Amino acid sequence: MAIQLAKDRDPLWKKIVKSRMLYLFILPTIALISIFSYYPAVSAVYRSFFEWDGAFRSVFRGFGNFKEAFTDEVLQVSALHLLIVVVFHLIRELVFPMVGALLVFHLRHSRAAYSFRTLLVIPIVVPGIVILLIWRFIYNPSIGLLNQLLTVVGLEDLGQNWLGDPRFSLLSVAFIGFPWAGGFPFLIYLAGLQNITVDIFDASTVDGATGIRRFFYVELPLVLGQVKLLVMLTIITVIQSYQNYLILTQGGPGLSSMVPGLHMYYVAFRYQRFGYGSAIGVILFALIFVLTVINKKYFQGGAESA
């Protein structure tokens, strides 16, 4: 015990010297992370104070880029779209995977539960671009599956140019992935449900909590930690993402499906205003950071609150 306490009191440089081989092994990883992850982030913050074309021209603007961002009409429209998409994605990521996880969790036959779990997880391994191309075909106004199905059931009048109509383009892209029951959220919920001990279910049965009552009084409170995690991950993912809109609609028609991430991309790579694009990126980072702090402080999960 005395020897261990003496080791704990050693200065930091002595500990580093004693474990120098371990530090040498991890040094390449730290170097690569610093070059390809931390440096771009720090550089973006620095460049956000400049009017920079991405190469040679660099003029200091102070907070000019940020002032411009708050008066940018395109960014204001895209921020409203982002709010709509965030709400939509929160509903789809919290409700449908939960239903799928509950159904699989309560299957009595273990082999059937394993089969359905596998089927619901398989979409994770499909490349995202493949999914987008399939949905672009589904939305095709002429030969797309969606309009063809509406025609078959006698609802051809409801057929639309789903990606080309300003009324539907935003939510059509957000709708991709229906019925949204599988994937990563499904695994998170299923793991949370499997972590509930049998004793708790037995006690709830004795108390008369079965069916819907068991879900609201037993299962849901005990997976609130998973709910909080998925809320934050969903918000972060939606704020950062723009690839779907870039590939399927390019933000159009007009600005009907423009989101902040896509506007940032266009500002930087289409108009060569990398400084202003960096400023938009910093604003999005600040938004994510604030929402993360609020979520961590005020929306504690069930297990954490206890």
ABEGO torsion letter per residue (X at the ends): XAAAAAAAABBAAAAAAAAAAAAAAAAAAAAAAAAAAAAAAAAAAAAAABBBAGBABBBBAEAAAAAAAAABAAAAAAAAAAAAAAAAAAAAAAAAAAAAAAAAAABABAAAAAAAAAAAAAAAABBAAAAAAAAAAAABAAABAAAAAAAAAGAAAABBBAAABAAAAAAAAAABGOAGABEAAAAAAAAAAAABBAAAAAAAAAAGBBEAAAAAAAAAAAAAAAAAAAAAAAAAAAAABAAAAAAAAGGOBEAAABBAAAAAAAAAAAAGBAAAAAAAAAAAAAAAAAAAAAAAAABBBAAAAX
